[in-house]
Amino acid sequence: MGETYKAAGVDIDAGEAAVERIKDKVRATFRPEVVGDIGGFGGLFAFPQGRYRDPVLVSATDGVGTKALVAQAAGRFDTIGLDLVAMCVDDIVCQGAEPLFFLDYIAVGRLDPDHIDQLVSGIVEGCHQAGCSLIGGEMAEHPGAMDPGEFDLVGFAVGVVERDRILSGEHVAPGDVLIGLPSPGLRSNGYSLARRVLLERAGRRLDEPAWPGATHDLATELLEPSVIYAPAALELLRHVEVRALAHITGGGLTGNLARVLPRGADAVIDPRSWERPRIFTEIQRAGPVDEAEMVRVFNVGIGMVAVVPAAEAFRALDVLRTAGHRAVELGEVTRGEGRVLFTPGSTDRSA
């Protein structure tokens, strides 16, 4: 008998079985603008005519980093796809864009339809939460390059915004207020450091309590799904003058907030204005990791920051809380040099 693709490590039948299992879930994300069905060489999305005056498409791509290694070690794959969607759609909303559609790329060492079903289920849930359609994707089996059980995820999001509504941060000015949207966990950032200090240095196990007295294990804590902020951010844009949005991902609170500061402005944050989730304290102690490194690597409990005029702060808080987020006032913009500073103050209106 001659050689076969399956003998080389690629199972075409398993791939076809995986596609059949996910078809109905993927179709459930389709917006009215989706054209055709699953199985084409490209995803089709009919741009709604007459809805926009001067539309600009906004795109982003991202992955889940070494959070995938935690999911692999724990054998839990049903939520990490949601993280993938969050990383992409919450990037494009920072420029004012409504997410329209999403595509994924899944690479595995060995294609297991159950594994793929769990991964795609998370992506589908993320698309539902974000209000976008999953219109395409790719599954690739990489024997030799990846071991059985290993996987990686990459996502691609496309959205749209009116040209004159693009957010760039250019209108941020001293006196503006910083509004924070809480994140209960790490989202998908800083896992290389978190794994190093918790699992390697401290010798913690994923199946042990997340911390003394915790009722859930460390794996559950580290796999806490990312909050998807895009719908609430879009609602905020409809009701409030928003001068900038910053998605707190790789680069932490300091690096990402600095990206929306114009020349001549600093962001001054009161670190007492929100409660830092316990997991960040555990990471900091296990390192130890100094505070400057923590805020440069992690979100430390704030997943997105909106910059609004001071007169709009109360309304912004109300809109975001109505949308389901315990938004807090973090601080304000002052004259400066494009820095993010942590200085206790008394400007909190979150009570």
DOZA-852151 format. One line per 8 residues: their letters; for each residue x, y, z of N, C-alpha, C, O. Coordinates in steps of 0.2 Angstrom, whole numbers. Layout:
a) X Y Z X Y Z X Y Z X Y Z | ...
# end
This chain:
mgetykaa) 4 -6 0 0 0 0 4 6 0 9 6 3 | 2 11 -4 6 17 -4 5 22 2 1 21 6 | 9 27 2 9 32 7 2 36 7 -1 37 2 | 0 38 13 -6 42 13 -5 48 17 0 49 21 | -9 53 16 -9 60 20 -10 58 28 -7 61 32 | -15 53 29 -16 51 36 -10 48 39 -9 50 45 | -7 44 35 -1 41 38 5 46 40 9 45 44 | 5 52 36 9 57 37 7 62 43 11 66 45
gvdidage) 1 61 46 -1 64 52 -7 69 50 -9 72 55 | -10 69 44 -15 74 43 -21 70 41 -21 66 36 | -27 70 45 -33 66 44 -38 71 41 -42 75 44 | -39 70 34 -44 74 31 -51 72 33 -55 77 34 | -52 66 35 -59 64 37 -61 67 44 -67 69 45 | -56 68 48 -57 71 54 -59 78 53 -63 81 57 | -55 81 49 -57 88 47 -64 90 44 -67 94 46 | -66 85 40 -73 86 37 -78 85 43 -83 88 43
aaverikd) -76 80 47 -81 79 53 -81 85 58 -87 86 60 | -76 88 59 -76 94 63 -80 100 60 -83 103 63 | -79 101 53 -83 106 50 -90 104 51 -94 109 52 | -92 98 50 -100 96 50 -102 98 57 -108 100 58 | -98 97 62 -100 98 69 -101 105 71 -105 107 75 | -98 110 68 -98 117 69 -102 121 65 -104 127 66 | -105 118 59 -109 122 54 -114 126 57 -115 132 56 | -119 122 61 -125 126 64 -123 131 69 -126 136 69
kvratfrp) -118 130 73 -116 135 78 -113 141 74 -115 147 76 | -109 140 69 -107 146 65 -112 150 61 -112 156 62 | -117 146 58 -123 149 55 -127 154 60 -130 159 58 | -127 152 66 -131 155 71 -128 162 73 -131 167 75 | -122 164 70 -119 170 71 -120 175 65 -119 181 66 | -123 172 60 -124 176 54 -129 182 55 -134 182 57 | -126 188 53 -130 194 53 -134 194 46 -132 190 41 | -139 198 45 -142 199 38 -138 200 32 -139 198 27
evvgdigg) -132 203 34 -128 205 28 -123 199 26 -120 200 20 | -123 194 29 -119 188 27 -123 185 20 -129 184 20 | -119 184 15 -121 181 9 -118 174 8 -113 172 10 | -123 169 6 -121 163 5 -120 159 12 -123 160 17 | -117 153 12 -116 148 17 -109 146 18 -104 149 15 | -108 142 23 -101 139 25 -99 135 19 -103 131 16 | -93 135 17 -90 131 13 -87 134 6 -83 131 2 | -88 141 6 -85 144 0 -77 145 1 -75 144 7
fgglfafp) -74 148 -4 -67 149 -3 -66 156 0 -60 157 3 | -71 160 1 -70 166 5 -77 168 8 -82 166 6 | -77 171 14 -83 173 17 -86 180 14 -82 184 12 | -92 180 12 -96 185 9 -100 189 14 -104 187 18 | -99 196 14 -103 200 18 -105 206 14 -101 210 12 | -111 208 13 -114 213 9 -114 219 13 -118 220 18 | -110 224 11 -110 231 15 -117 234 14 -119 235 9 | -120 236 20 -126 239 20 -126 246 16 -123 250 18
qgryrdpv) -130 246 10 -130 252 7 -135 257 10 -140 256 13 | -133 264 10 -137 269 12 -136 270 20 -139 275 23 | -133 265 23 -132 266 31 -127 271 33 -128 274 38 | -122 272 28 -116 276 30 -115 281 25 -117 281 19 | -113 287 27 -111 293 23 -104 292 20 -103 293 14 | -99 291 24 -92 290 22 -89 285 26 -85 286 31 | -90 278 25 -88 273 29 -81 271 28 -78 272 23 | -77 270 34 -71 267 34 -70 261 37 -73 260 43
lvsatdgv) -67 256 34 -67 249 37 -61 249 42 -55 252 40 | -62 246 47 -56 245 52 -55 238 54 -60 234 55 | -49 236 53 -47 228 54 -42 227 60 -38 232 61 | -42 221 63 -37 220 68 -36 212 68 -41 208 66 | -30 210 70 -29 203 71 -25 202 77 -21 206 79 | -26 196 80 -23 195 87 -24 188 88 -27 184 85 | -21 186 94 -21 179 96 -22 178 104 -24 184 107 | -21 173 107 -22 172 114 -16 171 118 -16 170 124
gtkalvaq) -10 171 114 -4 170 117 -3 164 121 -6 159 119 | 1 164 127 2 158 130 -4 156 135 -3 151 139 | -9 160 135 -15 157 138 -17 151 135 -20 146 139 | -16 149 129 -17 143 126 -14 137 130 -16 132 130 | -8 138 132 -4 133 136 -8 131 142 -7 126 145 | -11 136 146 -15 135 152 -21 131 150 -22 126 153 | -24 133 144 -30 129 142 -28 122 140 -32 117 142 | -22 121 137 -20 114 135 -18 110 141 -20 104 142
aagrfdti) -15 113 146 -13 109 152 -19 107 156 -19 102 159 | -24 112 156 -30 110 160 -35 106 156 -40 104 159 | -34 106 150 -39 102 146 -46 105 145 -51 102 144 | -46 112 145 -52 116 145 -51 121 139 -47 125 139 | -56 120 134 -55 123 128 -61 127 126 -62 130 120 | -66 127 130 -73 130 128 -73 138 129 -78 140 126 | -69 141 132 -69 148 133 -64 152 129 -65 158 128 | -58 149 128 -53 153 125 -54 156 118 -51 161 116
gldlvamc) -59 153 115 -61 156 108 -64 163 109 -64 167 105 | -68 163 115 -71 170 117 -65 175 118 -66 181 116 | -60 173 121 -54 177 122 -52 180 115 -50 186 115 | -51 176 111 -49 177 104 -53 183 101 -50 188 98 | -60 182 101 -64 187 98 -63 194 102 -63 199 99 | -63 194 109 -62 200 113 -56 204 111 -56 210 110 | -50 200 110 -44 203 108 -45 208 102 -41 213 101 | -49 205 97 -49 208 91 -55 214 91 -53 219 88
vddivcqg) -61 212 93 -66 217 92 -65 223 97 -67 228 95 | -62 222 103 -61 227 107 -55 232 105 -54 237 108 | -51 229 100 -46 234 97 -49 238 92 -48 244 92 | -54 236 88 -56 240 83 -62 245 85 -62 250 83 | -65 243 91 -70 248 94 -66 254 97 -69 259 97 | -60 253 98 -56 259 101 -55 264 95 -53 270 97 | -56 263 89 -56 268 84 -64 270 82 -65 273 77 | -68 268 86 -75 269 85 -79 265 81 -85 266 79
aeplffld) -76 259 79 -79 254 74 -84 249 77 -82 247 82 | -89 248 73 -94 243 75 -91 236 72 -90 236 66 | -90 231 76 -88 225 73 -93 222 68 -99 221 70 | -91 220 62 -96 217 57 -95 209 56 -100 206 57 | -89 207 55 -87 200 54 -81 198 57 -76 202 58 | -80 192 58 -74 189 61 -72 182 57 -76 179 55 | -65 181 57 -63 175 54 -58 172 59 -54 176 63 | -57 166 59 -52 162 64 -47 158 60 -49 155 55
yiavgrld) -42 157 63 -37 152 61 -35 147 67 -32 150 72 | -36 141 66 -35 136 72 -29 131 69 -30 128 64 | -24 131 72 -18 126 71 -18 121 76 -18 123 82 | -17 115 75 -17 110 80 -12 104 78 -10 104 72 | -9 101 83 -5 96 81 -8 89 79 -6 86 74 | -14 88 81 -18 83 78 -26 85 79 -28 87 84 | -29 84 73 -36 87 73 -41 82 76 -42 76 74 | -44 84 82 -49 81 85 -55 84 85 -56 90 87
pdhidqlv) -61 82 82 -67 85 81 -70 88 88 -73 94 88 | -69 84 93 -71 87 100 -68 93 102 -71 98 104 | -61 93 101 -57 99 103 -59 105 98 -60 110 101 | -60 104 92 -61 109 87 -68 112 89 -69 118 89 | -73 108 91 -80 110 93 -80 114 99 -83 119 99 | -75 113 104 -75 117 110 -72 124 108 -74 129 110 | -67 124 104 -63 130 102 -68 134 99 -69 140 100 | -71 132 94 -76 136 90 -82 138 94 -85 143 92
sgivegch) -84 134 98 -90 136 102 -88 142 106 -93 147 107 | -82 143 109 -80 149 112 -80 155 107 -82 160 109 | -78 154 101 -77 159 96 -85 161 94 -86 167 94 | -89 157 94 -96 158 92 -99 162 98 -103 167 96 | -98 160 104 -101 164 110 -98 171 109 -101 176 111 | -91 172 108 -88 179 108 -92 183 102 -93 189 103 | -93 180 96 -96 183 91 -103 185 93 -105 191 91 | -107 181 96 -113 183 99 -113 189 103 -117 194 102
qagcslig) -108 189 108 -108 195 113 -106 201 109 -108 206 111 | -102 200 104 -99 206 100 -104 209 95 -103 214 93 | -109 205 93 -113 206 88 -111 206 81 -113 209 76 | -106 202 80 -103 201 73 -103 194 71 -105 189 75 | -103 193 64 -104 186 61 -97 183 60 -92 186 59 | -97 176 62 -91 172 60 -92 169 53 -96 165 52 | -89 172 48 -90 171 41 -85 167 38 -85 165 32 | -80 165 42 -75 160 39 -69 158 44 -69 161 49
gemaehpg) -65 154 41 -60 151 46 -56 146 43 -57 144 37 | -51 144 46 -46 138 43 -44 134 49 -43 136 55 | -44 127 48 -41 123 53 -35 119 49 -36 117 44 | -30 119 53 -24 117 50 -21 112 55 -20 113 61 | -19 106 52 -16 101 56 -8 101 54 -6 100 49 | -4 101 60 3 102 59 7 97 62 10 98 67 | 6 91 60 10 85 63 18 87 62 20 89 57 | 21 85 67 29 87 67 30 94 70 35 94 74
amdpgefd) 27 99 68 28 105 70 24 106 77 27 110 81 | 19 103 78 15 103 85 14 96 87 12 92 83 | 14 95 94 12 89 96 4 88 97 1 93 97 | 2 82 97 -5 81 98 -7 84 105 -4 84 110 | -13 88 104 -15 92 110 -13 99 110 -16 103 113 | -8 101 106 -6 108 106 -10 111 101 -12 108 96 | -11 118 102 -15 122 97 -13 129 98 -10 131 103 | -15 133 93 -14 140 93 -20 143 89 -23 140 85
lvgfavgv) -22 149 91 -28 152 88 -26 159 86 -22 163 89 | -28 161 80 -27 168 78 -34 170 75 -38 166 72 | -36 177 76 -42 179 74 -41 186 70 -36 189 71 | -46 187 66 -47 193 62 -53 196 62 -58 193 61 | -54 203 64 -60 206 64 -60 212 60 -55 215 59 | -66 213 57 -67 219 52 -73 223 55 -78 220 56 | -73 229 55 -78 234 57 -79 240 53 -75 241 48 | -83 244 55 -84 250 51 -86 256 55 -89 255 60
verdrils) -83 262 53 -85 268 57 -85 274 52 -82 274 46 | -89 279 53 -90 285 49 -83 288 49 -80 289 55 | -80 291 44 -74 294 44 -73 300 49 -68 300 52 | -79 304 50 -78 309 54 -80 307 61 -80 311 66 | -81 300 63 -82 298 69 -76 294 72 -76 291 77 | -71 293 68 -65 289 70 -62 292 76 -60 298 77 | -60 288 81 -57 290 87 -49 289 86 -47 284 84 | -46 295 88 -38 294 87 -35 297 93 -29 296 94
gehvapgd) -38 300 98 -35 303 104 -33 310 103 -31 313 107 | -34 313 96 -31 319 95 -35 325 99 -32 330 100 | -41 323 101 -45 328 104 -45 328 112 -48 332 116 | -41 323 115 -40 322 122 -36 329 124 -32 331 121 | -39 331 130 -36 338 132 -36 338 140 -40 334 143 | -31 342 143 -31 342 150 -38 344 153 -42 348 150 | -40 341 158 -46 342 161 -51 336 160 -56 335 163 | -50 332 155 -54 326 153 -53 321 158 -49 321 162
vliglpsp) -59 317 159 -59 312 164 -58 305 161 -60 303 156 | -55 301 165 -53 294 163 -59 289 167 -59 289 173 | -62 285 162 -67 281 165 -65 274 164 -63 272 158 | -64 269 169 -62 263 168 -67 257 168 -72 258 172 | -67 252 164 -71 247 164 -68 241 167 -62 239 164 | -70 238 172 -66 233 176 -65 226 172 -70 224 167 | -60 223 173 -58 216 170 -57 212 176 -53 213 181 | -61 206 177 -60 202 183 -54 197 182 -52 194 187
glrsngys) -51 197 177 -45 193 176 -40 196 171 -40 202 170 | -35 191 169 -29 193 165 -31 195 158 -27 197 154 | -37 193 155 -39 193 148 -34 188 145 -34 182 146 | -30 191 140 -26 186 136 -19 189 137 -15 188 132 | -17 192 142 -11 196 142 -7 195 148 -9 194 154 | 0 194 147 4 193 153 5 186 155 8 185 161 | 3 181 151 3 174 154 10 171 154 11 167 158 | 14 174 150 21 171 151 24 173 158 27 168 161
larrvlle) 23 179 160 25 180 167 21 177 172 24 175 177 | 14 177 171 10 174 176 12 166 177 12 164 183 | 13 163 171 15 156 172 22 155 175 23 150 179 | 26 159 173 33 159 176 33 159 184 36 155 187 | 29 164 186 30 165 194 25 161 197 27 159 203 | 19 159 195 15 155 198 16 147 198 16 144 203 | 17 145 191 18 138 190 25 136 191 27 130 193 | 30 140 189 37 138 189 41 140 195 43 135 199
ragrrlde) 40 146 197 44 148 203 40 146 209 44 143 214 | 34 147 210 30 145 216 28 138 216 26 136 221 | 29 135 210 27 127 210 19 126 211 18 121 213 | 15 131 209 8 130 210 5 125 205 8 124 199 | 0 121 207 -3 117 202 -10 120 200 -13 123 204 | -12 118 194 -18 121 191 -24 119 194 -29 122 195 | -24 113 197 -29 110 201 -30 111 208 -34 109 212 | -25 115 211 -26 117 218 -30 124 218 -31 128 213
pawpgath) -32 126 224 -36 132 225 -32 138 222 -26 138 223 | -36 143 219 -32 149 216 -28 152 221 -23 155 220 | -30 152 228 -27 155 233 -30 152 240 -35 149 239 | -27 153 245 -29 150 251 -37 152 253 -38 158 253 | -41 148 253 -48 149 255 -52 150 248 -58 150 249 | -49 150 243 -53 151 236 -57 144 235 -55 139 237 | -63 145 232 -68 140 231 -67 137 224 -71 133 222 | -62 140 220 -61 138 213 -54 137 212 -50 139 216
dlatelle) -52 133 207 -45 131 206 -41 136 202 -44 141 199 | -34 136 202 -30 140 199 -32 140 191 -31 146 188 | -33 135 188 -35 134 181 -41 138 180 -41 142 175 | -46 138 184 -52 142 182 -51 149 183 -53 153 179 | -46 151 187 -45 158 188 -41 161 182 -42 166 179 | -36 157 180 -32 159 174 -35 159 168 -33 162 163 | -41 155 167 -44 154 161 -51 158 161 -55 157 157 | -51 163 166 -57 167 167 -58 171 160 -53 174 157
psviyapa) -64 170 157 -65 173 150 -64 180 150 -66 184 155 | -62 183 144 -61 190 144 -68 193 143 -72 191 140 | -69 199 146 -75 203 145 -74 206 138 -69 209 136 | -80 206 135 -80 209 128 -84 216 129 -89 216 131 | -80 221 128 -82 228 129 -85 232 123 -88 237 124 | -85 229 117 -87 232 111 -94 235 112 -95 241 110 | -99 231 114 -106 233 114 -107 239 118 -110 244 117 | -104 239 124 -105 244 129 -101 251 126 -103 256 127
alellrhv) -95 250 123 -92 255 121 -96 259 115 -96 265 114 | -99 255 111 -103 258 105 -109 261 108 -111 267 106 | -112 259 114 -117 262 117 -115 269 120 -118 274 119 | -109 269 123 -106 275 125 -105 280 120 -107 286 121 | -103 278 114 -102 282 108 -108 285 106 -108 291 103 | -114 282 107 -120 285 104 -123 290 109 -127 294 107 | -121 290 115 -124 295 120 -119 300 123 -122 305 126 | -113 299 122 -108 303 126 -102 305 121 -101 301 116
evralahi) -100 311 122 -94 313 118 -88 309 121 -85 311 126 | -85 305 117 -80 301 119 -74 303 115 -74 303 109 | -68 305 118 -62 308 115 -57 302 113 -53 303 109 | -57 297 117 -53 291 116 -55 285 119 -58 286 125 | -53 279 117 -54 273 120 -48 269 120 -44 269 115 | -46 266 125 -39 262 126 -41 255 128 -43 254 134 | -39 250 124 -40 243 126 -34 241 129 -28 242 127 | -35 239 136 -29 237 140 -27 230 139 -29 225 142
tgggltgn) -22 229 134 -20 222 132 -12 222 133 -10 224 139 | -8 219 129 -1 218 130 2 225 130 1 230 126 | 6 227 135 8 233 137 5 236 143 7 241 145 | 0 233 145 -3 234 152 -7 241 152 -8 244 147 | -8 243 158 -12 249 159 -8 255 156 -11 260 153 | -2 255 158 2 261 156 4 262 149 3 267 146 | 6 256 145 7 257 138 1 258 134 2 262 129 | -4 255 135 -10 256 131 -14 263 132 -16 266 127
larvlprg) -14 265 138 -17 272 139 -13 277 136 -15 282 133 | -6 276 136 -2 281 133 -3 282 126 -1 287 123 | -5 277 122 -6 277 115 -11 282 113 -11 284 107 | -16 284 117 -21 288 115 -20 295 118 -24 300 118 | -14 297 121 -13 303 124 -9 307 119 -4 305 116 | -12 313 117 -8 318 113 -2 321 116 -1 321 122 | 2 324 112 8 327 115 6 333 119 1 337 118 | 9 333 125 7 339 130 2 337 135 0 341 139
adavidpr) 0 330 136 -5 328 140 -2 322 144 1 317 141 | -4 321 151 -3 315 155 -9 313 157 -14 316 157 | -9 306 159 -15 303 162 -13 302 169 -8 298 170 | -17 304 174 -16 304 181 -21 299 184 -27 301 184 | -19 293 186 -24 288 189 -23 288 196 -18 288 199 | -29 287 200 -29 286 207 -30 278 208 -35 276 206 | -25 275 210 -25 268 211 -30 265 216 -31 259 216 | -33 270 220 -38 268 225 -45 268 222 -50 266 225
swerprif) -46 270 216 -52 270 213 -56 264 211 -62 264 209 | -52 258 210 -55 252 209 -52 247 213 -46 248 216 | -55 241 214 -52 235 218 -49 231 213 -52 228 208 | -42 230 214 -38 225 210 -40 218 211 -40 216 217 | -42 214 206 -43 207 208 -38 203 211 -32 205 210 | -39 198 215 -35 195 219 -29 191 215 -23 191 217 | -30 189 209 -25 186 205 -19 190 204 -14 187 204 | -20 196 203 -14 201 202 -10 201 208 -4 202 208
teiqragp) -13 201 214 -9 201 220 -5 195 221 0 195 223 | -8 189 219 -5 183 219 1 182 215 6 180 217 | 0 185 209 6 185 204 11 190 207 17 188 207 | 10 196 209 15 200 212 19 198 218 25 198 218 | 15 194 222 19 191 228 23 185 226 28 184 229 | 21 181 221 24 175 219 31 177 216 36 173 216 | 31 182 212 37 184 208 43 184 212 48 180 212 | 44 189 217 40 195 217 41 200 211 46 200 207
vdeaemvr) 35 203 209 35 208 203 34 215 206 29 216 209 | 38 219 204 37 226 207 31 230 203 29 227 198 | 29 235 206 23 238 204 23 241 197 19 240 193 | 29 244 195 30 247 189 29 241 183 27 243 178 | 32 235 185 32 230 180 24 227 179 22 225 174 | 21 227 185 14 225 185 10 229 180 6 226 176 | 10 235 181 6 240 177 8 240 170 4 243 165 | 14 238 168 17 238 162 15 232 158 15 232 152
vfnvgigm) 14 226 162 12 220 159 5 218 159 2 216 154 | 1 220 165 -5 217 166 -11 223 166 -9 229 166 | -17 221 165 -22 226 165 -24 228 172 -27 233 174 | -22 224 177 -23 225 184 -30 227 186 -31 230 191 | -34 224 182 -41 225 184 -45 230 180 -51 231 181 | -42 233 175 -46 238 171 -44 236 164 -39 236 161 | -50 234 160 -49 231 153 -49 236 148 -47 235 142 | -53 242 149 -53 247 144 -54 254 148 -57 254 153
vavvpaae) -52 259 145 -52 266 147 -55 270 142 -53 270 136 | -60 274 144 -63 279 140 -61 286 143 -61 287 149 | -60 290 138 -58 297 140 -64 302 137 -65 302 132 | -67 305 142 -72 309 141 -71 316 144 -68 317 149 | -75 322 141 -75 328 144 -77 328 151 -82 323 153 | -75 332 156 -77 331 163 -85 332 164 -88 329 168 | -88 336 159 -95 337 160 -99 331 158 -105 331 159 | -96 326 154 -99 320 152 -98 314 157 -100 309 155
afraldvl) -94 315 162 -92 310 166 -97 306 169 -98 300 169 | -102 310 173 -108 306 176 -112 302 171 -114 297 172 | -113 305 165 -117 302 160 -114 296 157 -117 290 156 | -107 296 157 -103 290 154 -104 285 159 -105 279 157 | -103 286 165 -103 281 171 -110 278 170 -111 272 171 | -115 282 170 -122 279 170 -123 275 164 -126 269 164 | -121 277 158 -122 273 152 -118 266 152 -121 261 151 | -112 266 155 -108 260 155 -111 255 161 -111 249 160
rtaghrav) -114 258 166 -116 254 171 -123 251 169 -125 245 170 | -127 255 165 -133 252 162 -132 246 158 -136 242 157 | -126 247 154 -124 241 149 -121 235 153 -119 231 150 | -120 236 160 -118 230 163 -111 230 166 -109 225 168 | -108 236 166 -101 236 168 -101 241 174 -104 246 175 | -97 239 179 -96 243 185 -91 248 184 -85 248 187 | -92 253 180 -87 258 178 -86 262 184 -90 264 188 | -79 264 184 -77 269 189 -73 275 186 -70 274 180
elgevtrg) -73 280 189 -68 286 187 -61 284 190 -60 284 196 | -57 284 185 -50 282 187 -45 288 189 -41 288 193 | -47 294 186 -43 300 186 -44 305 181 -50 305 179 | -39 309 179 -40 314 174 -34 315 170 -28 312 171 | -35 319 164 -29 321 160 -27 327 162 -31 332 164 | -20 328 163 -17 334 165 -12 336 159 -10 333 155 | -9 342 160 -4 344 155 2 340 157 3 339 163 | 6 338 152 12 334 154 15 332 147 16 336 142
egrvlftp) 18 326 147 23 324 142 21 317 139 25 313 137 | 14 315 139 12 309 137 13 303 141 13 297 139 | 14 304 148 15 299 153 8 297 156 3 300 156 | 9 290 159 3 288 163 6 288 170 10 284 171 | 3 291 175 5 292 181 0 289 186 -6 290 185 | 3 287 192 -2 284 197 -1 288 203 4 288 207 | -6 293 204 -5 297 210 -12 297 214 -17 299 211 | -12 296 220 -18 296 224 -21 303 223 -18 308 224
gstdrsa) -28 303 222 -31 309 222 -38 309 225 -40 304 228 | -42 314 224 -49 314 227 -54 316 222 -59 319 223 | -53 314 215 -58 316 210 -63 311 209 -67 311 204 | -63 305 212 -67 299 211 -75 301 211 -77 304 216 | -79 300 206 -86 301 206 -90 295 206 -96 294 204 | -86 289 207 -89 282 206 -94 280 211 -98 275 210 | -94 283 217 -99 281 222 -106 283 221 -110 282 225
# end
